[in-house]
Amino acid sequence: MKRKRALLAAGLAAVCLLTACGQSSKTDSDSSEKKQEGISIALLDASNGNAWRAQMEAEMQEAAEQYKKDGIIKDYTVYSANDDATVQSSQLNQIVTAGKTDVVIINPVSATSLNPAIDKATQAGIKVIGVDSVIAHKEVVTIATDQYKWAEIQAEFLAEKLGGKGDIIIFNAMAGVPASDTREKAFDDVIAKYPDINVLKKVYHGWDEGEAKQLTTTMISTYPNIDGILNQDCSPGIMQGFQESGKDMPKVLTSDGSITYLNMWNDYNLDNPDKAFESIIVANPPGMGVDAIKIAIKLVQGGEFKEDVLTEADGGKAILLEPDPVITNENREEWVEKTKALDESYTFSSVLTDEKIDAMFK
């Protein structure tokens, strides 16, 4: 864990942090006061019970601590709702009632259930920013990977490698969570173009490695032939399910940006060249949480988005990030070498440069 934190710190240190001098000059008296006294920010995370969310929170905490030293942030507080929309709504209402917070960054449990609480927050002058999953509210801007494209890349890869035919399982994450629902739609849309690809079963692992492993064991015992698995996350658990069942890997397995999975996939293919399987990693960087902090600071200090920056997505407004990197067997060993010094629990991450953030604003 110490090594991981050091690597996160080093990565963040390499990204120049915003300063008040770099902000828009179009500020009112309130934003000028915020520059002097510092901004109060709260993160409402749907859950921190998986490695991706934990890394997002860690990277945001690192950035917030630096902003505190620079006098830009005064307070930074983190809440977790344990994937309970009612709890998350209550947390936001409590923040509004306390009246001490300038910005709330939300990784939402639901796209719409927070809307009444968000109404109260925006009426109280609090900036609300979404991260990772689009929030369907007219006053909220969400920073997220283009989740539809993220899933579309995976589904097209699987269809190509299977030659447009075969029996597959689809592993989705959590029904009702915006990012999961968007990915599921992309999976369904792509597979619908291939009538000879038969979906044996759609299941939901809730971003839980143990659940993914157990579901895999069940699928193996239920279906004698599985050609491919189209998967949102938790690929290590799926691989463990196959290996512990004594079964060969399917022809194709798709994945998120886990270094644990990258190494498992690489080791399996090197150790079993006659049984090597096709896979693709499409990254969804946790560093978008730091992007949200940077954008929050710009907005509180009076910044205004350029007209072409925001995209209508999933009933809300979003800044959609390109999935990066994308790893296949063609560049797998190259990425193993690039990441060999990183903790295996690390997920591929990146943070937008200050120049890219500044370019979003008038």
C-alpha positions as CSV (number, residue, x, y, z in Angstrom):
1,M,0.0,0.0,0.0
2,K,2.9,2.4,0.8
3,R,4.3,1.7,-2.7
4,K,1.0,2.3,-4.3
5,R,0.5,5.6,-2.5
6,A,4.0,6.7,-3.4
7,L,3.2,5.9,-7.1
8,L,0.0,7.8,-7.0
9,A,1.8,10.8,-5.4
10,A,4.5,10.7,-8.1
11,G,1.9,10.5,-10.8
12,L,0.0,13.4,-9.5
13,A,3.1,15.5,-8.9
14,A,3.9,15.2,-12.6
15,V,0.7,17.0,-13.4
16,C,0.9,20.8,-12.9
17,L,-1.8,21.9,-10.4
18,L,-4.1,24.8,-11.1
19,T,-3.4,28.1,-9.4
20,A,-5.6,31.1,-8.8
21,C,-3.5,33.1,-11.3
22,G,-4.6,30.7,-14.1
23,Q,-8.3,31.2,-13.5
24,S,-10.7,33.3,-15.6
25,S,-10.8,37.0,-14.9
26,K,-14.6,36.9,-15.2
27,T,-15.4,36.6,-11.5
28,D,-17.8,38.4,-9.1
29,S,-17.2,39.4,-5.5
30,D,-18.2,36.0,-4.2
31,S,-15.7,34.1,-6.4
32,S,-13.0,36.7,-5.4
33,E,-13.6,35.8,-1.8
34,K,-13.3,32.1,-2.6
35,K,-9.9,32.7,-4.1
36,Q,-8.8,34.3,-0.8
37,E,-10.4,32.0,1.7
38,G,-10.3,28.7,-0.1
39,I,-13.0,26.5,-1.5
40,S,-14.9,23.8,0.5
41,I,-15.5,20.6,-1.5
42,A,-17.3,17.4,-0.7
43,L,-17.1,14.1,-2.6
44,L,-20.2,11.9,-2.4
45,D,-19.1,8.5,-3.7
46,A,-21.6,5.8,-4.4
47,S,-19.3,3.3,-2.8
48,N,-15.5,2.8,-2.2
49,G,-15.9,-1.0,-1.9
50,N,-13.9,-1.8,-5.1
51,A,-10.3,-1.1,-6.2
52,W,-11.4,1.5,-8.9
53,R,-13.4,3.6,-6.5
54,A,-10.7,3.4,-3.8
55,Q,-8.1,4.5,-6.3
56,M,-10.3,7.4,-7.5
57,E,-10.7,8.6,-3.9
58,A,-7.0,8.2,-3.2
59,E,-6.0,10.3,-6.3
60,M,-8.6,13.0,-5.4
61,Q,-7.3,13.1,-1.8
62,E,-3.7,13.5,-3.0
63,A,-4.8,16.4,-5.3
64,A,-6.9,18.0,-2.6
65,E,-4.1,18.0,-0.1
66,Q,-1.9,19.8,-2.6
67,Y,-4.6,22.4,-3.2
68,K,-4.9,22.9,0.5
69,K,-1.2,23.7,0.7
70,D,-1.6,26.2,-2.1
71,G,-4.6,27.8,-0.3
72,I,-7.0,27.0,-3.1
73,I,-9.1,24.4,-1.1
74,K,-10.1,25.0,2.5
75,D,-11.9,21.8,3.3
76,Y,-12.3,18.5,1.5
77,T,-14.6,15.8,2.8
78,V,-15.5,12.3,1.5
79,Y,-18.7,10.4,2.0
80,S,-19.6,6.9,0.8
81,A,-23.2,5.7,0.4
82,N,-22.5,2.0,0.1
83,D,-24.5,1.9,-3.1
84,D,-27.7,3.1,-1.4
85,A,-29.4,6.0,-3.3
86,T,-31.4,7.0,-0.2
87,V,-28.3,7.3,1.9
88,Q,-26.6,9.4,-0.8
89,S,-29.6,11.7,-1.1
90,S,-29.6,12.1,2.7
91,Q,-25.9,12.9,2.7
92,L,-26.4,15.7,0.1
93,N,-29.4,17.1,2.0
94,Q,-27.2,17.2,5.2
95,I,-24.5,19.1,3.3
96,V,-27.1,21.6,2.0
97,T,-28.5,22.1,5.5
98,A,-25.0,22.7,7.0
99,G,-24.4,25.5,4.5
100,K,-20.6,25.2,4.5
101,T,-19.8,23.6,1.2
102,D,-19.1,25.3,-2.2
103,V,-18.9,22.3,-4.4
104,V,-20.3,18.7,-4.3
105,I,-18.7,16.1,-6.6
106,I,-20.9,13.1,-6.9
107,N,-20.3,9.6,-8.2
108,P,-24.0,8.7,-8.2
109,V,-25.8,5.6,-7.2
110,S,-28.6,6.5,-9.6
111,A,-28.9,8.9,-12.5
112,T,-32.0,10.6,-11.3
113,S,-32.8,9.7,-7.6
114,L,-30.7,12.6,-6.3
115,N,-32.5,15.3,-8.4
116,P,-34.7,16.7,-5.6
117,A,-31.6,17.0,-3.3
118,I,-29.6,18.5,-6.2
119,D,-32.4,21.1,-6.7
120,K,-31.9,22.2,-3.1
121,A,-28.2,22.3,-3.5
122,T,-28.2,24.4,-6.6
123,Q,-30.8,26.8,-5.1
124,A,-28.4,27.2,-2.2
125,G,-25.6,28.2,-4.5
126,I,-23.7,24.9,-4.4
127,K,-22.0,23.8,-7.5
128,V,-22.8,20.1,-8.2
129,I,-20.5,18.1,-10.5
130,G,-20.9,14.5,-11.5
131,V,-18.0,12.1,-12.0
132,D,-17.8,8.6,-13.7
133,S,-21.6,8.2,-14.2
134,V,-23.8,10.9,-15.8
135,I,-26.3,12.6,-13.6
136,A,-29.5,13.5,-15.4
137,H,-30.0,17.0,-14.1
138,K,-29.9,20.2,-16.1
139,E,-27.7,22.0,-13.6
140,V,-25.1,19.3,-13.3
141,V,-22.0,18.7,-15.5
142,T,-20.5,15.2,-15.3
143,I,-16.9,14.3,-16.2
144,A,-16.8,10.7,-17.4
145,T,-15.2,8.4,-19.8
146,D,-17.5,7.9,-22.9
147,Q,-19.0,4.8,-21.4
148,Y,-20.9,3.9,-24.5
149,K,-17.8,4.0,-26.6
150,W,-15.9,2.2,-23.9
151,A,-18.3,-0.7,-24.1
152,E,-18.8,-0.5,-27.9
153,I,-15.0,-1.0,-28.4
154,Q,-15.1,-4.1,-26.4
155,A,-18.2,-5.6,-28.0
156,E,-16.9,-5.0,-31.6
157,F,-13.6,-6.6,-30.6
158,L,-15.4,-9.7,-29.3
159,A,-17.6,-10.0,-32.3
160,E,-14.6,-9.7,-34.7
161,K,-12.5,-12.2,-32.8
162,L,-15.4,-14.7,-32.8
163,G,-16.0,-14.2,-36.5
164,G,-19.5,-13.0,-35.8
165,K,-20.8,-16.2,-34.3
166,G,-20.7,-18.1,-31.0
167,D,-22.2,-18.5,-27.6
168,I,-21.4,-15.8,-25.1
169,I,-22.1,-14.6,-21.5
170,I,-22.5,-10.9,-20.8
171,F,-21.3,-9.7,-17.4
172,N,-22.8,-6.3,-16.5
173,A,-22.1,-4.5,-13.3
174,M,-25.1,-3.1,-11.5
175,A,-28.5,-2.4,-12.9
176,G,-29.7,1.2,-12.3
177,V,-26.2,2.7,-12.0
178,P,-25.8,5.1,-15.0
179,A,-22.4,3.9,-16.2
180,S,-23.4,0.3,-16.0
181,D,-26.7,0.9,-17.8
182,T,-24.9,2.8,-20.6
183,R,-22.4,0.1,-21.1
184,E,-25.1,-2.6,-21.1
185,K,-27.0,-0.7,-23.8
186,A,-23.8,-0.5,-26.0
187,F,-23.2,-4.2,-25.5
188,D,-26.7,-5.0,-26.6
189,D,-26.7,-2.6,-29.5
190,V,-23.5,-4.1,-31.0
191,I,-24.4,-7.7,-30.4
192,A,-27.8,-7.1,-32.0
193,K,-25.9,-6.6,-35.3
194,Y,-24.5,-10.1,-35.2
195,P,-27.5,-12.6,-35.3
196,D,-25.2,-15.6,-35.1
197,I,-23.9,-14.5,-31.7
198,N,-26.1,-16.2,-29.1
199,V,-26.3,-14.6,-25.6
200,L,-26.6,-17.5,-23.3
201,K,-27.1,-15.3,-20.2
202,K,-26.8,-11.8,-18.9
203,V,-25.6,-11.5,-15.3
204,Y,-24.6,-8.7,-12.9
205,H,-21.6,-8.9,-10.6
206,G,-22.0,-5.5,-8.9
207,W,-18.3,-4.7,-9.4
208,D,-17.4,-7.4,-6.9
209,E,-14.6,-9.8,-7.8
210,G,-15.9,-12.6,-5.5
211,E,-19.4,-12.3,-7.1
212,A,-17.8,-12.4,-10.6
213,K,-15.9,-15.6,-9.7
214,Q,-19.0,-17.3,-8.2
215,L,-21.2,-16.3,-11.2
216,T,-18.5,-17.7,-13.6
217,T,-18.5,-21.0,-11.7
218,T,-22.3,-21.1,-12.1
219,M,-22.2,-20.3,-15.8
220,I,-19.5,-23.0,-16.4
221,S,-21.6,-25.6,-14.7
222,T,-24.8,-24.5,-16.6
223,Y,-23.4,-24.0,-20.1
224,P,-21.1,-26.6,-21.6
225,N,-19.8,-24.2,-24.2
226,I,-18.9,-20.6,-23.7
227,D,-17.0,-19.0,-26.6
228,G,-16.7,-15.5,-25.2
229,I,-17.4,-13.3,-22.3
230,L,-18.3,-9.6,-22.8
231,N,-17.5,-8.1,-19.4
232,Q,-17.7,-4.7,-17.8
233,D,-15.2,-5.3,-15.0
234,C,-13.8,-7.8,-12.5
235,S,-12.0,-9.9,-15.1
236,P,-9.6,-11.4,-12.5
237,G,-12.5,-13.0,-10.7
238,I,-13.8,-14.4,-14.0
239,M,-10.3,-15.9,-14.8
240,Q,-10.1,-17.4,-11.4
241,G,-13.6,-19.0,-11.9
242,F,-12.4,-20.7,-15.1
243,Q,-9.0,-21.8,-13.6
244,E,-10.4,-23.2,-10.4
245,S,-13.1,-25.1,-12.4
246,G,-10.3,-26.7,-14.4
247,K,-11.7,-25.2,-17.6
248,D,-9.8,-23.6,-20.5
249,M,-10.4,-19.9,-20.9
250,P,-13.0,-18.9,-23.5
251,K,-11.8,-17.7,-26.9
252,V,-12.4,-14.1,-26.0
253,L,-12.7,-12.2,-22.7
254,T,-13.0,-8.4,-22.5
255,S,-11.9,-6.2,-19.5
256,D,-11.4,-2.9,-17.8
257,G,-7.9,-1.4,-17.0
258,S,-6.8,-3.6,-14.2
259,I,-3.0,-4.4,-13.9
260,T,-3.9,-7.5,-12.0
261,Y,-5.8,-8.8,-15.0
262,L,-3.2,-7.6,-17.5
263,N,-0.6,-9.8,-15.7
264,M,-2.9,-12.8,-15.3
265,W,-3.8,-12.7,-19.0
266,N,-0.2,-12.3,-20.0
267,D,1.0,-15.1,-17.7
268,Y,-1.7,-17.5,-18.9
269,N,-1.0,-16.9,-22.6
270,L,2.8,-17.3,-22.1
271,D,2.3,-20.4,-20.1
272,N,-0.3,-21.9,-22.4
273,P,0.6,-20.9,-25.9
274,D,-1.7,-23.6,-27.4
275,K,-4.6,-22.3,-25.3
276,A,-3.9,-18.6,-25.5
277,F,-7.0,-16.4,-25.7
278,E,-7.9,-13.1,-27.1
279,S,-8.6,-10.2,-24.8
280,I,-8.9,-6.4,-24.8
281,I,-8.4,-3.9,-22.0
282,V,-10.2,-0.6,-22.4
283,A,-9.2,1.8,-19.6
284,N,-11.6,3.9,-17.6
285,P,-9.2,6.2,-15.7
286,P,-9.9,6.9,-12.0
287,G,-8.0,10.2,-12.5
288,M,-11.2,11.7,-13.8
289,G,-11.9,12.5,-10.2
290,V,-9.0,14.9,-10.1
291,D,-10.3,16.4,-13.4
292,A,-13.6,17.0,-11.6
293,I,-11.7,18.9,-8.8
294,K,-9.9,21.0,-11.3
295,I,-13.1,21.9,-13.2
296,A,-14.9,22.6,-9.9
297,I,-12.2,25.2,-9.0
298,K,-12.5,26.9,-12.3
299,L,-16.3,27.1,-12.0
300,V,-16.3,28.4,-8.5
301,Q,-13.8,31.1,-9.4
302,G,-16.1,32.3,-12.2
303,G,-15.1,30.2,-15.2
304,E,-17.6,29.6,-18.0
305,F,-17.6,26.6,-20.4
306,K,-17.1,27.2,-24.1
307,E,-20.2,26.3,-26.1
308,D,-18.7,23.2,-27.7
309,V,-17.4,21.6,-24.6
310,L,-20.5,19.9,-23.2
311,T,-22.2,16.9,-24.7
312,E,-25.8,15.8,-24.1
313,A,-25.6,12.3,-22.7
314,D,-27.9,10.0,-20.8
315,G,-30.3,12.8,-20.0
316,G,-27.6,15.1,-18.7
317,K,-24.6,17.3,-19.7
318,A,-21.2,15.8,-19.8
319,I,-17.6,16.2,-20.7
320,L,-16.9,12.8,-22.3
321,L,-13.3,11.5,-22.2
322,E,-11.8,9.1,-24.8
323,P,-11.1,5.6,-23.4
324,D,-7.3,5.3,-23.1
325,P,-5.3,3.1,-23.3
326,V,-6.7,0.2,-25.3
327,I,-4.6,-3.0,-25.0
328,T,-4.8,-6.2,-27.0
329,N,-2.5,-9.2,-27.6
330,E,-0.7,-6.9,-30.1
331,N,0.6,-4.6,-27.4
332,R,0.0,-6.7,-24.3
333,E,3.7,-7.4,-23.5
334,E,4.6,-3.8,-24.1
335,W,2.2,-2.7,-21.4
336,V,3.3,-5.4,-19.0
337,E,6.8,-3.9,-19.3
338,K,5.5,-0.4,-18.9
339,T,3.6,-1.2,-15.7
340,K,5.9,-3.7,-14.0
341,A,6.8,-1.2,-11.3
342,L,3.2,-0.5,-10.4
343,D,1.2,-2.2,-7.6
344,E,-1.0,-4.9,-9.2
345,S,-4.2,-3.3,-7.7
346,Y,-3.5,-0.2,-9.7
347,T,-5.9,0.7,-12.5
348,F,-4.6,2.6,-15.6
349,S,-5.2,6.2,-14.8
350,S,-4.6,9.7,-16.3
351,V,-5.4,13.3,-15.4
352,L,-6.1,16.1,-17.9
353,T,-3.4,18.7,-18.1
354,D,-4.0,22.2,-16.9
355,E,-3.8,23.4,-20.5
356,K,-6.6,21.0,-21.6
357,I,-8.8,22.1,-18.6
358,D,-8.1,25.8,-19.5
359,A,-9.1,25.2,-23.1
360,M,-12.6,24.1,-22.0
361,F,-13.3,27.6,-20.6
362,K,-14.0,31.0,-22.2
